Amino acid sequence: MSSLALLDQYYEHYLHLDNKAQSVFLNDLGETKPEIQLQILQLLHDEEADNFFATIEKEVANSFQGKCHATGDLIGNYCLQEIVGSGGMSFVYRATRTDGLFQRDSAIKIVRKGLDSKKMIQLFKKECKISAQLNHKNITRVYDGGITKEGLPYLVMEYIDGLNIVEYCKHNKLDLKQRLQLFHQICEAIHYCHEKGIIHCDIKPSNILVNAKGEVKLTDFGISRFVNEHVNSNQQLDNLKMLTAEYASPELKKGEAVNPSSDIYQLGLLLYELTTWEKAYDNDVKNVFFDLDKIGVAPLKNLLLHCIHQHADSRIDIEILLATLKQIISLIEKKNQVTNRSMYIFVPFFHLLIYRIGRKFPKAEPPLN
């Protein structure tokens, strides 16, 4: 029997089981035929994620009525001003305080109406718990939280008026050194998370904002998890629904247990994009492809290879990533200084050459009338 026929047989059997039996079947399959288990998890991810987001898009397309709060609605001491973002399970609003205690804007993240299932609320509360533990200059700060009158949990956060990191770099035409300096800020934020025993799991441009001051802010801990956290098969499938496939590590896509090296892989994808201005995957979002020849700095190419290794245990850790990145930035800075000094030497010589040419070939005089 071919491998595809075997996969089809197991997959059909799985689909005819009830929920409890499906979990047992997958766990047993992981022991006897792990490669089949991974393929089934991927099939479930593709189909269920498509169905999940198709449902969301249909609801939003039909009407926002009853699915989100309106401008002017009051949530605790905050008045909602406008929707500034949305995800698979929540809306994010810009809001102002109504008691005059603070004049600054805040961001409020609220679970979508209609998606307030017990499972979704548990995921959201977990995000609140993780976010509340973080206090770092490059991570969006959490100010408050609570429950709306409708029973929806919400999170009050720092409002970031800025662009995602890739858009910011393009808009401001940043050179490689400047891009790497922004990337260094993100690595520092991830280092802090790892020290706290937290894996972000969703590092991508849209979750990394840069404000007008050039300060990087890491956001969205919706699918983050704690180091050594046990995740069962059903939880794995729930997390697969929330993943952005093109930025997910191999182990995340397969529904396997993850460790901090999963964040390193995602940082590698981001580094490649910031360096080459290209995404590291094809149009079908199924195959990751790196054209390392487009990376002109040899140490940077070597660093990238150690971030995007398919095997999690073979990737470098965040401390080495930070140290190496710092050396590469210093190397580029020294190279730029040498180039600039050479230009200072060359420019006077260039002017002298033009002067001598002018003496040898005087400018033609206009003809006399």
Secondary structure as a PSIPRED ss2 file (coil, helix, strand):
# PSIPRED VFORMAT (PSIPRED V4.0)

   1 M C   1.000  0.000  0.000
   2 S C   1.000  0.000  0.000
   3 S H   0.000  1.000  0.000
   4 L H   0.000  1.000  0.000
   5 A H   0.000  1.000  0.000
   6 L H   0.000  1.000  0.000
   7 L H   0.000  1.000  0.000
   8 D H   0.000  1.000  0.000
   9 Q H   0.000  1.000  0.000
  10 Y H   0.000  1.000  0.000
  11 Y H   0.000  1.000  0.000
  12 E H   0.000  1.000  0.000
  13 H H   0.000  1.000  0.000
  14 Y H   0.000  1.000  0.000
  15 L H   0.000  1.000  0.000
  16 H C   1.000  0.000  0.000
  17 L C   1.000  0.000  0.000
  18 D C   1.000  0.000  0.000
  19 N H   0.000  1.000  0.000
  20 K H   0.000  1.000  0.000
  21 A H   0.000  1.000  0.000
  22 Q H   0.000  1.000  0.000
  23 S H   0.000  1.000  0.000
  24 V H   0.000  1.000  0.000
  25 F H   0.000  1.000  0.000
  26 L H   0.000  1.000  0.000
  27 N H   0.000  1.000  0.000
  28 D H   0.000  1.000  0.000
  29 L H   0.000  1.000  0.000
  30 G H   0.000  1.000  0.000
  31 E H   0.000  1.000  0.000
  32 T H   0.000  1.000  0.000
  33 K C   1.000  0.000  0.000
  34 P H   0.000  1.000  0.000
  35 E H   0.000  1.000  0.000
  36 I H   0.000  1.000  0.000
  37 Q H   0.000  1.000  0.000
  38 L H   0.000  1.000  0.000
  39 Q H   0.000  1.000  0.000
  40 I H   0.000  1.000  0.000
  41 L H   0.000  1.000  0.000
  42 Q H   0.000  1.000  0.000
  43 L H   0.000  1.000  0.000
  44 L H   0.000  1.000  0.000
  45 H H   0.000  1.000  0.000
  46 D H   0.000  1.000  0.000
  47 E H   0.000  1.000  0.000
  48 E H   0.000  1.000  0.000
  49 A H   0.000  1.000  0.000
  50 D H   0.000  1.000  0.000
  51 N H   0.000  1.000  0.000
  52 F H   0.000  1.000  0.000
  53 F H   0.000  1.000  0.000
  54 A H   0.000  1.000  0.000
  55 T H   0.000  1.000  0.000
  56 I H   0.000  1.000  0.000
  57 E H   0.000  1.000  0.000
  58 K H   0.000  1.000  0.000
  59 E H   0.000  1.000  0.000
  60 V H   0.000  1.000  0.000
  61 A H   0.000  1.000  0.000
  62 N H   0.000  1.000  0.000
  63 S C   1.000  0.000  0.000
  64 F C   1.000  0.000  0.000
  65 Q C   1.000  0.000  0.000
  66 G C   1.000  0.000  0.000
  67 K C   1.000  0.000  0.000
  68 C C   1.000  0.000  0.000
  69 H C   1.000  0.000  0.000
  70 A C   1.000  0.000  0.000
  71 T C   1.000  0.000  0.000
  72 G C   1.000  0.000  0.000
  73 D C   1.000  0.000  0.000
  74 L E   0.000  0.000  1.000
  75 I E   0.000  0.000  1.000
  76 G C   1.000  0.000  0.000
  77 N C   1.000  0.000  0.000
  78 Y E   0.000  0.000  1.000
  79 C E   0.000  0.000  1.000
  80 L E   0.000  0.000  1.000
  81 Q E   0.000  0.000  1.000
  82 E E   0.000  0.000  1.000
  83 I E   0.000  0.000  1.000
  84 V E   0.000  0.000  1.000
  85 G E   0.000  0.000  1.000
  86 S E   0.000  0.000  1.000
  87 G C   1.000  0.000  0.000
  88 G C   1.000  0.000  0.000
  89 M C   1.000  0.000  0.000
  90 S E   0.000  0.000  1.000
  91 F E   0.000  0.000  1.000
  92 V E   0.000  0.000  1.000
  93 Y E   0.000  0.000  1.000
  94 R E   0.000  0.000  1.000
  95 A E   0.000  0.000  1.000
  96 T E   0.000  0.000  1.000
  97 R E   0.000  0.000  1.000
  98 T C   1.000  0.000  0.000
  99 D C   1.000  0.000  0.000
 100 G C   1.000  0.000  0.000
 101 L C   1.000  0.000  0.000
 102 F C   1.000  0.000  0.000
 103 Q C   1.000  0.000  0.000
 104 R C   1.000  0.000  0.000
 105 D C   1.000  0.000  0.000
 106 S E   0.000  0.000  1.000
 107 A E   0.000  0.000  1.000
 108 I E   0.000  0.000  1.000
 109 K E   0.000  0.000  1.000
 110 I E   0.000  0.000  1.000
 111 V E   0.000  0.000  1.000
 112 R C   1.000  0.000  0.000
 113 K C   1.000  0.000  0.000
 114 G C   1.000  0.000  0.000
 115 L C   1.000  0.000  0.000
 116 D C   1.000  0.000  0.000
 117 S C   1.000  0.000  0.000
 118 K H   0.000  1.000  0.000
 119 K H   0.000  1.000  0.000
 120 M H   0.000  1.000  0.000
 121 I H   0.000  1.000  0.000
 122 Q H   0.000  1.000  0.000
 123 L H   0.000  1.000  0.000
 124 F H   0.000  1.000  0.000
 125 K H   0.000  1.000  0.000
 126 K H   0.000  1.000  0.000
 127 E H   0.000  1.000  0.000
 128 C H   0.000  1.000  0.000
 129 K H   0.000  1.000  0.000
 130 I H   0.000  1.000  0.000
 131 S H   0.000  1.000  0.000
 132 A H   0.000  1.000  0.000
 133 Q C   1.000  0.000  0.000
 134 L C   1.000  0.000  0.000
 135 N C   1.000  0.000  0.000
 136 H C   1.000  0.000  0.000
 137 K C   1.000  0.000  0.000
 138 N C   1.000  0.000  0.000
 139 I E   0.000  0.000  1.000
 140 T C   1.000  0.000  0.000
 141 R C   1.000  0.000  0.000
 142 V E   0.000  0.000  1.000
 143 Y E   0.000  0.000  1.000
 144 D E   0.000  0.000  1.000
 145 G E   0.000  0.000  1.000
 146 G E   0.000  0.000  1.000
 147 I E   0.000  0.000  1.000
 148 T C   1.000  0.000  0.000
 149 K C   1.000  0.000  0.000
 150 E C   1.000  0.000  0.000
 151 G C   1.000  0.000  0.000
 152 L C   1.000  0.000  0.000
 153 P E   0.000  0.000  1.000
 154 Y E   0.000  0.000  1.000
 155 L E   0.000  0.000  1.000
 156 V E   0.000  0.000  1.000
 157 M E   0.000  0.000  1.000
 158 E E   0.000  0.000  1.000
 159 Y C   1.000  0.000  0.000
 160 I C   1.000  0.000  0.000
 161 D C   1.000  0.000  0.000
 162 G E   0.000  0.000  1.000
 163 L E   0.000  0.000  1.000
 164 N E   0.000  0.000  1.000
 165 I H   0.000  1.000  0.000
 166 V H   0.000  1.000  0.000
 167 E H   0.000  1.000  0.000
 168 Y H   0.000  1.000  0.000
 169 C H   0.000  1.000  0.000
 170 K H   0.000  1.000  0.000
 171 H H   0.000  1.000  0.000
 172 N C   1.000  0.000  0.000
 173 K C   1.000  0.000  0.000
 174 L C   1.000  0.000  0.000
 175 D C   1.000  0.000  0.000
 176 L H   0.000  1.000  0.000
 177 K H   0.000  1.000  0.000
 178 Q H   0.000  1.000  0.000
 179 R H   0.000  1.000  0.000
 180 L H   0.000  1.000  0.000
 181 Q H   0.000  1.000  0.000
 182 L H   0.000  1.000  0.000
 183 F H   0.000  1.000  0.000
 184 H H   0.000  1.000  0.000
 185 Q H   0.000  1.000  0.000
 186 I H   0.000  1.000  0.000
 187 C H   0.000  1.000  0.000
 188 E H   0.000  1.000  0.000
 189 A H   0.000  1.000  0.000
 190 I H   0.000  1.000  0.000
 191 H H   0.000  1.000  0.000
 192 Y H   0.000  1.000  0.000
 193 C H   0.000  1.000  0.000
 194 H H   0.000  1.000  0.000
 195 E H   0.000  1.000  0.000
 196 K C   1.000  0.000  0.000
 197 G C   1.000  0.000  0.000
 198 I E   0.000  0.000  1.000
 199 I E   0.000  0.000  1.000
 200 H C   1.000  0.000  0.000
 201 C C   1.000  0.000  0.000
 202 D C   1.000  0.000  0.000
 203 I C   1.000  0.000  0.000
 204 K C   1.000  0.000  0.000
 205 P H   0.000  1.000  0.000
 206 S H   0.000  1.000  0.000
 207 N H   0.000  1.000  0.000
 208 I E   0.000  0.000  1.000
 209 L E   0.000  0.000  1.000
 210 V E   0.000  0.000  1.000
 211 N E   0.000  0.000  1.000
 212 A C   1.000  0.000  0.000
 213 K C   1.000  0.000  0.000
 214 G C   1.000  0.000  0.000
 215 E C   1.000  0.000  0.000
 216 V E   0.000  0.000  1.000
 217 K E   0.000  0.000  1.000
 218 L E   0.000  0.000  1.000
 219 T C   1.000  0.000  0.000
 220 D C   1.000  0.000  0.000
 221 F C   1.000  0.000  0.000
 222 G C   1.000  0.000  0.000
 223 I C   1.000  0.000  0.000
 224 S C   1.000  0.000  0.000
 225 R E   0.000  0.000  1.000
 226 F E   0.000  0.000  1.000
 227 V C   1.000  0.000  0.000
 228 N C   1.000  0.000  0.000
 229 E C   1.000  0.000  0.000
 230 H C   1.000  0.000  0.000
 231 V C   1.000  0.000  0.000
 232 N C   1.000  0.000  0.000
 233 S H   0.000  1.000  0.000
 234 N H   0.000  1.000  0.000
 235 Q H   0.000  1.000  0.000
 236 Q H   0.000  1.000  0.000
 237 L H   0.000  1.000  0.000
 238 D H   0.000  1.000  0.000
 239 N H   0.000  1.000  0.000
 240 L H   0.000  1.000  0.000
 241 K H   0.000  1.000  0.000
 242 M H   0.000  1.000  0.000
 243 L C   1.000  0.000  0.000
 244 T C   1.000  0.000  0.000
 245 A H   0.000  1.000  0.000
 246 E H   0.000  1.000  0.000
 247 Y H   0.000  1.000  0.000
 248 A C   1.000  0.000  0.000
 249 S C   1.000  0.000  0.000
 250 P H   0.000  1.000  0.000
 251 E H   0.000  1.000  0.000
 252 L H   0.000  1.000  0.000
 253 K H   0.000  1.000  0.000
 254 K C   1.000  0.000  0.000
 255 G C   1.000  0.000  0.000
 256 E C   1.000  0.000  0.000
 257 A C   1.000  0.000  0.000
 258 V C   1.000  0.000  0.000
 259 N C   1.000  0.000  0.000
 260 P C   1.000  0.000  0.000
 261 S H   0.000  1.000  0.000
 262 S H   0.000  1.000  0.000
 263 D H   0.000  1.000  0.000
 264 I H   0.000  1.000  0.000
 265 Y H   0.000  1.000  0.000
 266 Q H   0.000  1.000  0.000
 267 L H   0.000  1.000  0.000
 268 G H   0.000  1.000  0.000
 269 L H   0.000  1.000  0.000
 270 L H   0.000  1.000  0.000
 271 L H   0.000  1.000  0.000
 272 Y H   0.000  1.000  0.000
 273 E H   0.000  1.000  0.000
 274 L H   0.000  1.000  0.000
 275 T H   0.000  1.000  0.000
 276 T H   0.000  1.000  0.000
 277 W C   1.000  0.000  0.000
 278 E C   1.000  0.000  0.000
 279 K C   1.000  0.000  0.000
 280 A C   1.000  0.000  0.000
 281 Y C   1.000  0.000  0.000
 282 D C   1.000  0.000  0.000
 283 N C   1.000  0.000  0.000
 284 D C   1.000  0.000  0.000
 285 V C   1.000  0.000  0.000
 286 K C   1.000  0.000  0.000
 287 N C   1.000  0.000  0.000
 288 V C   1.000  0.000  0.000
 289 F C   1.000  0.000  0.000
 290 F C   1.000  0.000  0.000
 291 D C   1.000  0.000  0.000
 292 L H   0.000  1.000  0.000
 293 D H   0.000  1.000  0.000
 294 K H   0.000  1.000  0.000
 295 I C   1.000  0.000  0.000
 296 G C   1.000  0.000  0.000
 297 V C   1.000  0.000  0.000
 298 A H   0.000  1.000  0.000
 299 P H   0.000  1.000  0.000
 300 L H   0.000  1.000  0.000
 301 K H   0.000  1.000  0.000
 302 N H   0.000  1.000  0.000
 303 L H   0.000  1.000  0.000
 304 L H   0.000  1.000  0.000
 305 L H   0.000  1.000  0.000
 306 H H   0.000  1.000  0.000
 307 C H   0.000  1.000  0.000
 308 I C   1.000  0.000  0.000
 309 H C   1.000  0.000  0.000
 310 Q C   1.000  0.000  0.000
 311 H C   1.000  0.000  0.000
 312 A H   0.000  1.000  0.000
 313 D H   0.000  1.000  0.000
 314 S H   0.000  1.000  0.000
 315 R C   1.000  0.000  0.000
 316 I C   1.000  0.000  0.000
 317 D C   1.000  0.000  0.000
 318 I H   0.000  1.000  0.000
 319 E H   0.000  1.000  0.000
 320 I H   0.000  1.000  0.000
 321 L H   0.000  1.000  0.000
 322 L H   0.000  1.000  0.000
 323 A H   0.000  1.000  0.000
 324 T H   0.000  1.000  0.000
 325 L H   0.000  1.000  0.000
 326 K H   0.000  1.000  0.000
 327 Q H   0.000  1.000  0.000
 328 I H   0.000  1.000  0.000
 329 I H   0.000  1.000  0.000
 330 S H   0.000  1.000  0.000
 331 L H   0.000  1.000  0.000
 332 I H   0.000  1.000  0.000
 333 E H   0.000  1.000  0.000
 334 K H   0.000  1.000  0.000
 335 K H   0.000  1.000  0.000
 336 N H   0.000  1.000  0.000
 337 Q H   0.000  1.000  0.000
 338 V H   0.000  1.000  0.000
 339 T H   0.000  1.000  0.000
 340 N H   0.000  1.000  0.000
 341 R H   0.000  1.000  0.000
 342 S H   0.000  1.000  0.000
 343 M H   0.000  1.000  0.000
 344 Y H   0.000  1.000  0.000
 345 I H   0.000  1.000  0.000
 346 F H   0.000  1.000  0.000
 347 V H   0.000  1.000  0.000
 348 P H   0.000  1.000  0.000
 349 F H   0.000  1.000  0.000
 350 F H   0.000  1.000  0.000
 351 H H   0.000  1.000  0.000
 352 L H   0.000  1.000  0.000
 353 L H   0.000  1.000  0.000
 354 I H   0.000  1.000  0.000
 355 Y H   0.000  1.000  0.000
 356 R H   0.000  1.000  0.000
 357 I H   0.000  1.000  0.000
 358 G H   0.000  1.000  0.000
 359 R H   0.000  1.000  0.000
 360 K H   0.000  1.000  0.000
 361 F C   1.000  0.000  0.000
 362 P C   1.000  0.000  0.000
 363 K C   1.000  0.000  0.000
 364 A C   1.000  0.000  0.000
 365 E C   1.000  0.000  0.000
 366 P C   1.000  0.000  0.000
 367 P C   1.000  0.000  0.000
 368 L C   1.000  0.000  0.000
 369 N C   1.000  0.000  0.000
